[in-house]
């Protein structure tokens, strides 16, 4: 299909007349069109279509359709029917009343095109650009960010189900690609074991017997890989995604010991960041946060939070479940900078706030990043902290540290931490520390003969010191209350749009879902702003109301 831009975007006069008569008080679709105008133009999506072919239905209008679809939680069939039958949607899309719309399958095809070009981000950008043109959002204000877990659309599998389904998925792919080749080579018992979906009820309950089944599945998978990589096998089989998934899973979970397939020990398996957990959703990973464990992804939402303005989602970033929040502040700021919507103050929780993030936000983007810093847990910082790190005087210019007893360090070296971050290792001389009567209070190890201190680079150290001092003030604690509102945005995304469960499989499709969800939230909030609908207050239970204030 080819792109052929259609019309100027003007709403037909008859559509305007009928819509005004049918909706005297307006509707979300009508109000948004009146306020924001044409948010998406066909030319914005030119890269999604070839130069020749049958004309495609207007991609600019399709972009608005998929957003309105998320606003109202419609299926593809229902959204296509709304385009065909609803007057307010025709008004928003600028269609004639007689326009028959399109087949519902067009929406799925359009989303596939968006995925390949990161089109979901372009849709969110289009709404934000239109809102900015009307003065509804601007850079330099306040913003807040938080993340939440996202469940994979594929069901959770235990280890036996996972490995058996991986073999079954690969066998089905090979059977579809080369049926005759596989028929001549498939062992008879494979049809019994892998013809139907693996279910835990089909496996034995005894641990020893389950271990035997796991080894049998491991041997079957290794046999299938050997068949596919044999000299006479059709070369196209090796490039099948299901076969590649089988190969990766078997590398991660099995190995050969004296010619026999054995399961790898837990310490011999790769880290969770690269370990596959489901053959039908290879991008999903196993995540854990405190007592919450899930299979899937994580989404980070950033919204404006100025008191006198509409609160709009300005950035959405979806990651695999194992990506820690403390690595995301810089990524969020890059996304906001690309849209020219960097805030002056950015409020986050403890997960995002750390020395490198605070320093980088100020240095690279001019953003004041605010969030509670993790407490210092070293033994020397407990009690009166007489020998805590803050009790030592640091001379950065001369690269020396002086302890509370006026002893000066003898070694200063730049090293890397366990996470690869630059740090400074400072050591005092054993000759100075050993005679000190406070040695055992100053060092944490009972055998240590001298004090050692690990410092962050100067900029990060000073930023952390200033931030910790600021966060002890009542004024900062009062200002920090603004961050709590992002929990309401996540709640809105979960309750109205199913934010915590992926509708699709794969990181790219899940990311598109979240971009469209953010776009839908923004349209709903702009509509609430236009109708002067006040924000909902935080609900207070009857029991909480009995508690005395303060």
C-alpha positions as CSV (number, residue, x, y, z in Angstrom):
1,X,0.0,0.0,0.0
2,X,1.2,3.5,-0.8
3,X,0.7,6.8,1.0
4,X,-1.3,9.5,-0.9
5,X,-2.1,12.5,1.4
6,X,-5.7,13.4,1.5
7,X,-7.3,16.8,1.8
8,X,-6.6,19.8,4.0
9,X,-8.1,18.4,7.2
10,X,-11.1,20.6,7.1
11,X,-14.3,19.2,8.6
12,X,-17.1,18.9,6.1
13,X,-19.9,21.5,6.7
14,X,-22.6,18.8,6.9
15,X,-20.6,16.9,9.5
16,X,-20.2,20.0,11.5
17,X,-23.9,20.8,11.4
18,X,-25.1,17.3,12.4
19,X,-22.4,17.0,15.1
20,X,-23.4,20.3,16.7
21,X,-27.0,19.3,16.7
22,X,-26.4,15.7,18.0
23,X,-23.9,16.8,20.6
24,X,-25.0,20.3,21.8
25,X,-22.7,19.9,24.9
26,X,-19.9,18.3,22.8
27,X,-18.0,15.1,23.5
28,X,-14.4,14.2,24.1
29,X,-13.7,13.7,20.4
30,X,-15.3,16.9,19.4
31,X,-13.7,19.0,22.1
32,X,-10.3,17.7,21.5
33,X,-10.6,18.4,17.8
34,X,-11.8,21.9,18.4
35,X,-9.0,22.7,20.9
36,X,-6.0,20.9,19.4
37,X,-7.0,20.9,15.7
38,X,-5.3,18.4,13.4
39,X,-2.7,16.6,15.5
40,X,-1.5,14.1,12.9
41,X,-0.9,14.6,9.2
42,X,-0.4,12.0,6.6
43,X,3.0,13.3,5.7
44,X,4.2,12.6,9.2
45,X,3.9,8.9,8.4
46,X,5.4,8.9,4.9
47,X,8.2,6.6,6.0
48,X,5.8,3.8,6.9
49,X,4.6,3.3,3.3
50,X,6.2,2.5,-0.1
51,X,6.0,4.9,-2.9
52,X,3.9,2.7,-5.1
53,X,0.8,0.5,-4.5
54,X,-2.8,0.7,-3.6
55,X,-3.7,3.9,-1.7
56,X,-3.7,3.4,2.1
57,X,-6.4,4.8,4.4
58,X,-5.2,8.1,5.8
59,X,-2.5,7.2,8.4
60,X,-3.0,10.6,10.1
61,X,-6.6,9.7,10.7
62,X,-5.6,6.1,11.7
63,X,-3.3,7.6,14.3
64,X,-6.2,9.5,15.9
65,X,-8.4,6.4,15.7
66,X,-5.9,4.2,17.7
67,X,-5.6,6.9,20.4
68,X,-9.4,7.3,20.7
69,X,-9.6,3.5,20.7
70,X,-7.4,3.4,23.8
71,X,-9.3,6.3,25.4
72,X,-12.5,4.3,25.3
73,X,-11.0,0.8,25.6
74,X,-12.4,-0.5,22.3
75,X,-11.5,-3.6,20.3
76,X,-10.4,-3.2,16.7
77,X,-13.9,-4.2,15.5
78,X,-15.5,-1.7,17.8
79,X,-13.1,1.1,16.8
80,X,-13.8,0.5,13.1
81,X,-17.5,0.5,13.8
82,X,-17.2,3.8,15.7
83,X,-15.5,5.4,12.6
84,X,-18.3,4.1,10.5
85,X,-21.3,4.9,12.7
86,X,-20.4,7.6,15.3
87,X,-20.9,11.3,14.4
88,X,-18.5,12.7,17.0
89,X,-15.7,10.4,15.7
90,X,-16.4,11.5,12.1
91,X,-16.2,15.1,13.3
92,X,-12.8,14.5,15.0
93,X,-11.5,12.7,11.9
94,X,-12.9,15.3,9.4
95,X,-14.9,12.7,7.5
96,X,-18.1,13.0,5.5
97,X,-21.1,11.5,7.2
98,X,-21.4,9.0,4.3
99,X,-17.8,7.7,4.8
100,X,-17.9,4.0,5.2
101,X,-14.6,3.8,7.1
102,X,-12.3,0.7,6.8
103,X,-12.1,-2.9,7.7
104,X,-11.0,-3.5,11.3
105,X,-7.9,-5.5,10.1
106,X,-6.4,-2.1,9.0
107,X,-5.8,-1.2,12.6
108,X,-3.7,-4.2,13.3
109,X,-1.7,-3.6,10.1
110,X,-1.2,0.0,11.0
111,X,0.1,-0.9,14.5
112,X,2.6,-3.2,12.9
113,X,3.9,-0.4,10.7
114,X,4.1,1.9,13.8
115,X,6.2,-0.7,15.7
116,X,8.9,-0.9,13.0
117,X,9.3,2.9,13.0
118,X,8.8,3.7,16.7
119,X,5.6,5.3,15.6
120,X,4.0,5.2,19.0
121,X,6.5,7.9,20.2
122,X,5.6,10.0,17.1
123,X,1.9,9.8,18.1
124,X,2.6,10.9,21.7
125,X,4.8,13.7,20.2
126,X,2.0,14.8,18.0
127,X,-0.4,15.3,20.9
128,X,2.2,17.1,23.0
129,X,3.1,19.4,20.1
130,X,-0.5,20.3,19.7
131,X,-0.9,20.8,23.4
132,X,2.2,23.0,23.5
133,X,0.8,25.1,20.7
134,X,-2.3,25.8,22.9
135,X,-0.2,26.6,25.9
136,X,-1.2,23.4,27.8
137,X,2.4,22.2,28.4
138,X,5.8,23.9,28.4
139,X,9.4,23.3,29.5
140,X,10.9,24.5,32.7
141,X,8.2,23.6,35.2
142,X,7.9,20.6,37.5
143,X,7.7,17.0,36.5
144,X,7.6,13.7,38.3
145,X,8.4,10.1,37.4
146,X,7.7,6.6,38.6
147,X,7.6,3.1,37.3
148,X,5.4,0.0,37.5
149,X,5.6,-3.6,36.6
150,X,4.0,-5.0,33.4
151,X,3.0,-8.6,33.1
152,X,3.8,-10.5,29.9
153,X,0.8,-11.6,27.8
154,X,2.2,-15.1,27.7
155,X,1.2,-17.2,30.7
156,X,3.8,-17.9,33.4
157,X,5.5,-21.3,33.0
158,X,7.4,-23.5,35.5
159,X,10.7,-24.9,34.3
160,X,9.4,-28.2,32.9
161,X,6.6,-26.4,31.0
162,X,9.1,-23.8,29.8
163,X,11.6,-26.3,28.3
164,X,8.9,-28.6,26.9
165,X,7.1,-25.6,25.3
166,X,10.4,-24.4,23.8
167,X,10.9,-27.8,22.1
168,X,7.2,-27.9,21.0
169,X,7.4,-24.4,19.5
170,X,10.6,-25.2,17.6
171,X,9.1,-28.5,16.3
172,X,6.0,-26.8,15.1
173,X,8.1,-24.2,13.2
174,X,10.2,-26.9,11.6
175,X,7.1,-28.9,10.7
176,X,5.6,-25.9,9.0
177,X,8.8,-25.0,7.1
178,X,10.0,-28.6,6.1
179,X,7.2,-31.1,6.9
180,X,8.6,-33.9,4.8
181,X,12.1,-33.5,6.1
182,X,10.9,-33.7,9.7
183,X,8.5,-36.6,9.1
184,X,11.4,-38.8,8.0
185,X,13.4,-38.0,11.1
186,X,11.1,-37.3,14.1
187,X,11.2,-40.0,16.8
188,X,7.8,-41.6,17.5
189,X,7.7,-40.6,21.1
190,X,8.1,-36.9,20.2
191,X,4.5,-36.9,18.8
192,X,3.3,-38.2,22.2
193,X,5.3,-35.7,24.2
194,X,5.1,-32.5,22.1
195,X,1.9,-32.8,20.0
196,X,-0.1,-30.9,22.6
197,X,0.6,-28.1,25.0
198,X,2.7,-28.9,28.0
199,X,0.7,-28.7,31.2
200,X,2.1,-29.2,34.7
201,X,-0.6,-31.8,35.5
202,X,0.9,-34.1,32.9
203,X,4.2,-34.2,34.7
204,X,5.0,-36.5,37.7
205,X,4.8,-35.0,41.2
206,X,7.9,-36.7,42.7
207,X,11.0,-34.5,42.5
208,X,13.3,-37.3,41.2
209,X,10.8,-38.2,38.5
210,X,10.5,-34.6,37.5
211,X,14.2,-34.4,37.3
212,X,14.3,-37.4,34.9
213,X,11.6,-35.7,32.7
214,X,13.7,-32.5,32.6
215,X,16.8,-34.5,31.4
216,X,14.6,-36.3,28.8
217,X,13.4,-32.9,27.5
218,X,17.0,-31.6,27.5
219,X,18.1,-34.6,25.4
220,X,15.2,-34.2,23.0
221,X,16.1,-30.5,22.5
222,X,19.7,-31.3,22.0
223,X,18.8,-34.0,19.4
224,X,16.6,-31.5,17.5
225,X,19.4,-28.9,17.4
226,X,21.8,-31.6,16.2
227,X,19.3,-32.5,13.4
228,X,18.9,-28.8,12.3
229,X,22.6,-28.2,12.3
230,X,23.5,-31.4,10.5
231,X,25.3,-31.1,7.2
232,X,22.3,-32.2,5.1
233,X,19.6,-30.2,6.9
234,X,17.8,-27.4,5.0
235,X,19.8,-24.2,5.9
236,X,16.7,-22.1,6.3
237,X,15.7,-24.0,9.5
238,X,18.6,-22.4,11.4
239,X,17.2,-18.9,10.9
240,X,13.8,-19.7,12.2
241,X,13.1,-17.6,15.3
242,X,11.7,-20.6,17.3
243,X,14.8,-22.6,16.6
244,X,17.1,-19.7,17.6
245,X,15.1,-19.4,20.9
246,X,15.6,-23.2,21.4
247,X,19.3,-22.8,20.9
248,X,19.5,-19.9,23.4
249,X,17.4,-21.7,26.0
250,X,19.5,-24.8,25.8
251,X,22.8,-22.9,26.0
252,X,21.4,-21.2,29.2
253,X,20.0,-24.3,30.9
254,X,21.8,-27.4,29.6
255,X,25.4,-28.6,28.9
256,X,27.1,-31.9,28.0
257,X,29.0,-33.8,30.6
258,X,30.9,-36.8,29.2
259,X,28.5,-36.9,26.3
260,X,25.3,-36.8,28.4
261,X,22.9,-33.8,28.6
262,X,22.8,-32.3,32.1
263,X,21.1,-29.3,33.6
264,X,23.3,-26.5,34.5
265,X,23.7,-25.6,38.2
266,X,22.0,-22.3,39.2
267,X,25.4,-20.5,39.6
268,X,26.4,-21.7,36.0
269,X,23.3,-20.0,34.4
270,X,23.4,-16.5,32.9
271,X,22.1,-13.5,34.8
272,X,18.3,-12.7,34.7
273,X,18.9,-9.8,32.4
274,X,19.6,-12.1,29.5
275,X,17.9,-15.3,30.6
276,X,14.8,-16.3,28.6
277,X,11.7,-17.2,30.5
278,X,9.1,-17.9,27.9
279,X,9.5,-19.2,24.3
280,X,6.5,-17.2,23.1
281,X,7.7,-13.9,24.5
282,X,11.5,-14.0,24.1
283,X,11.9,-10.3,25.2
284,X,10.2,-10.8,28.6
285,X,12.4,-11.3,31.7
286,X,11.8,-12.2,35.3
287,X,11.6,-9.1,37.6
288,X,11.6,-8.7,41.3
289,X,11.0,-5.7,43.6
290,X,10.8,-6.3,47.3
291,X,8.1,-9.1,47.6
292,X,6.8,-8.6,44.1
293,X,7.9,-11.1,41.4
294,X,6.7,-11.0,37.9
295,X,7.5,-12.1,34.3
296,X,7.4,-9.3,31.7
297,X,8.5,-5.7,31.5
298,X,8.6,-2.3,33.3
299,X,7.2,1.0,32.2
300,X,8.4,4.5,33.4
301,X,5.9,7.4,33.2
302,X,6.9,11.1,33.5
303,X,4.2,13.8,33.8
304,X,4.1,17.6,34.4
305,X,2.9,18.5,37.8
306,X,2.6,22.3,38.0
307,X,-0.3,23.3,40.3
308,X,-2.0,25.7,37.9
309,X,-1.7,23.6,34.7
310,X,-3.1,20.4,33.2
311,X,-0.9,17.4,34.1
312,X,0.2,15.7,30.9
313,X,2.4,12.6,30.4
314,X,5.5,13.9,28.6
315,X,7.6,10.8,28.4
316,X,7.1,7.0,28.4
317,X,9.9,4.4,28.4
318,X,9.4,0.6,28.5
319,X,12.2,-1.7,29.5
320,X,12.6,-5.4,30.3
321,X,11.8,-6.2,33.9
322,X,15.4,-6.4,35.1
323,X,16.4,-2.8,34.3
324,X,16.9,-1.0,37.6
325,X,15.3,2.4,38.2
326,X,18.6,3.9,39.2
327,X,19.7,3.7,35.5
328,X,16.7,5.4,34.1
329,X,17.0,9.1,35.1
330,X,19.4,9.9,32.3
331,X,17.2,8.1,29.8
332,X,14.2,10.0,30.8
333,X,16.0,13.3,30.6
334,X,17.2,12.5,27.1
335,X,13.6,11.7,26.0
336,X,12.4,15.0,27.5
337,X,15.2,17.0,25.9
338,X,14.3,15.5,22.5
339,X,10.8,17.0,22.9
340,X,12.2,20.2,24.4
341,X,10.1,19.6,27.5
342,X,12.8,19.4,30.2
343,X,11.5,20.5,33.6
344,X,13.3,22.8,36.0
345,X,12.5,20.4,38.9
346,X,12.2,16.7,38.5
347,X,10.7,14.7,41.4
348,X,11.4,11.0,41.8
349,X,11.5,8.3,44.4
350,X,14.5,6.6,46.0
351,X,14.9,4.2,43.1
352,X,15.9,6.9,40.7
353,X,17.9,9.2,43.0
354,X,21.7,8.6,43.3
355,X,24.8,10.7,43.1
356,X,25.6,10.1,39.4
357,X,22.0,10.8,38.4
358,X,21.8,14.0,40.4
359,X,25.1,15.3,39.1
360,X,24.4,14.3,35.5
361,X,20.9,15.9,35.5
362,X,22.3,19.2,36.6
363,X,25.4,19.1,34.5
364,X,24.0,17.9,31.2
365,X,20.4,19.2,31.2
366,X,20.2,21.9,33.9
367,X,17.5,19.9,35.8
368,X,17.3,19.8,39.5
369,X,16.6,16.1,40.3
370,X,15.0,15.6,43.7
371,X,14.4,12.3,45.4
372,X,15.1,10.7,48.8
373,X,18.6,9.3,48.8
374,X,19.3,5.9,50.3
375,X,20.6,6.0,53.9
376,X,24.3,5.3,54.6
377,X,24.4,1.9,56.2
378,X,28.1,1.5,57.1
379,X,28.9,0.5,60.7
380,X,30.8,3.8,61.3
381,X,27.7,5.8,60.4
382,X,25.6,4.4,63.2
383,X,25.1,6.0,66.6
384,X,26.7,9.4,66.9
385,X,28.7,8.7,63.6
386,X,31.9,9.9,65.2
387,X,33.9,8.1,62.6
388,X,31.4,8.2,59.7
389,X,32.6,9.4,56.4
390,X,31.2,12.9,57.0
391,X,33.5,13.3,60.0
392,X,36.5,13.1,57.7
393,X,37.9,16.3,56.0
394,X,38.5,16.0,52.3
395,X,41.2,18.1,50.5
396,X,40.3,17.5,46.9
397,X,43.0,19.7,45.5
398,X,45.8,17.9,47.3
399,X,44.1,14.5,47.2
400,X,44.2,13.9,50.9
401,X,41.7,13.0,53.7
402,X,42.1,13.9,57.3
403,X,40.4,11.8,60.0
404,X,38.8,13.2,63.2
405,X,42.1,12.6,65.1
406,X,44.0,14.8,62.6
407,X,45.7,11.9,60.8
408,X,46.2,12.3,57.1
409,X,45.7,9.6,54.5
410,X,48.7,8.2,52.5
411,X,47.1,6.7,49.4
412,X,44.6,8.2,46.9
413,X,43.7,6.1,43.8
414,X,41.0,6.2,41.1
415,X,39.3,2.8,40.7
416,X,36.1,1.2,39.4
417,X,33.3,0.0,41.6
418,X,31.6,-3.4,41.2
419,X,29.1,-1.8,38.8
420,X,31.8,-0.2,36.7
421,X,31.4,3.4,38.2
422,X,34.5,5.5,38.9
423,X,35.3,5.8,42.6
424,X,38.3,7.0,44.7
425,X,39.9,4.6,47.1
426,X,41.6,6.4,50.1
427,X,43.8,4.5,52.6
428,X,45.5,5.5,55.8
429,X,48.8,4.1,56.9
430,X,48.7,1.1,59.3
431,X,51.6,2.8,61.1
432,X,49.2,5.7,61.9
433,X,46.1,3.7,62.6
434,X,47.4,0.8,64.6
435,X,48.4,2.8,67.7
436,X,45.1,4.8,67.6
437,X,42.9,4.0,70.6
438,X,39.8,4.4,68.4
439,X,40.8,1.9,65.7
440,X,38.1,-0.7,66.5
441,X,35.5,2.1,66.4
442,X,36.8,3.5,63.2
443,X,37.1,0.2,61.1
444,X,34.4,-2.3,60.5
445,X,36.5,-5.5,60.2
446,X,37.9,-6.9,63.5
447,X,41.2,-7.7,61.7
448,X,41.6,-4.4,59.9
449,X,44.8,-2.5,60.7
450,X,43.9,0.8,59.0
451,X,40.9,2.8,57.8
452,X,39.9,2.8,54.1
453,X,37.3,5.1,52.6
454,X,35.6,5.0,49.2
455,X,34.7,8.3,47.7
456,X,32.7,9.2,44.6
457,X,34.1,11.7,42.2
458,X,34.1,15.2,43.6
459,X,31.1,16.5,41.7
460,X,29.0,13.5,42.7
461,X,30.2,13.7,46.3
462,X,29.4,17.3,46.8
463,X,26.1,16.9,45.1
464,X,25.2,14.1,47.4
465,X,26.3,16.0,50.4
466,X,24.2,19.1,49.5
467,X,21.2,16.9,48.7
468,X,21.3,15.0,52.0
469,X,21.5,18.3,53.9
470,X,18.6,19.8,51.9
471,X,16.4,16.7,52.4
472,X,16.6,17.1,56.2
473,X,14.7,20.4,56.0
474,X,10.9,20.6,56.5
475,X,10.6,22.8,53.4
476,X,12.0,20.1,51.2
477,X,9.8,17.4,52.7
478,X,6.8,19.6,52.1
479,X,7.8,20.2,48.5
480,X,8.4,16.5,48.0
481,X,4.7,15.7,48.5
482,X,4.1,16.7,44.9
483,X,5.7,13.4,43.7
484,X,2.9,11.3,45.2
485,X,0.5,12.4,42.4
486,X,2.2,10.2,39.8
487,X,0.8,7.2,41.7
488,X,-2.6,8.5,40.5
489,X,-1.4,8.5,36.9
490,X,-0.3,4.9,37.2
491,X,-3.6,4.1,38.8
492,X,-5.5,5.7,35.9
493,X,-3.3,3.8,33.4
494,X,-4.0,0.5,35.2
495,X,-7.8,0.9,35.8
496,X,-8.7,2.6,32.5
497,X,-6.2,1.2,30.1
498,X,-4.7,-2.1,31.5
499,X,-1.3,-0.6,31.9
500,X,0.1,-3.5,34.0
501,X,-0.6,-6.2,31.5
502,X,0.8,-6.3,28.0
503,X,-1.7,-6.9,25.2
504,X,1.0,-8.1,22.8
505,X,4.2,-10.1,22.9
506,X,7.6,-8.5,22.6
507,X,9.2,-5.3,23.9
508,X,8.5,-3.3,20.8
509,X,4.8,-4.0,20.8
510,X,4.5,-3.5,24.5
511,X,6.3,-0.1,24.2
512,X,3.7,0.9,21.5
513,X,0.9,0.0,23.8
514,X,2.3,2.2,26.5
515,X,2.9,5.1,24.2
516,X,-0.8,4.9,23.0
517,X,-1.9,4.6,26.7
518,X,0.0,7.8,27.5
519,X,-1.6,9.5,24.5
520,X,-5.1,8.4,25.6
521,X,-4.4,9.6,29.2
522,X,-3.4,13.0,27.8
523,X,-6.5,13.3,25.6
524,X,-8.7,12.4,28.6
525,X,-6.9,15.0,30.8
526,X,-7.1,17.7,28.2
527,X,-10.9,17.0,27.9
528,X,-11.2,17.3,31.7
529,X,-9.4,20.6,31.6
530,X,-11.6,21.9,28.8
531,X,-14.8,21.0,30.8
532,X,-13.3,22.3,34.0
533,X,-13.7,19.0,35.7
534,X,-11.7,19.1,39.0
535,X,-9.1,16.5,39.8
536,X,-10.3,13.8,42.1
537,X,-9.2,14.2,45.7
538,X,-7.3,11.5,47.5
539,X,-9.8,9.1,49.0
540,X,-9.7,8.8,52.8
541,X,-11.2,5.7,54.4
542,X,-13.6,6.0,57.4
543,X,-11.0,4.5,59.7
544,X,-8.3,6.9,58.5
545,X,-10.6,9.8,59.2
546,X,-10.7,8.8,62.8
547,X,-7.0,9.3,63.2
548,X,-6.0,12.7,64.7
549,X,-4.3,15.1,62.4
550,X,-0.5,15.1,62.6
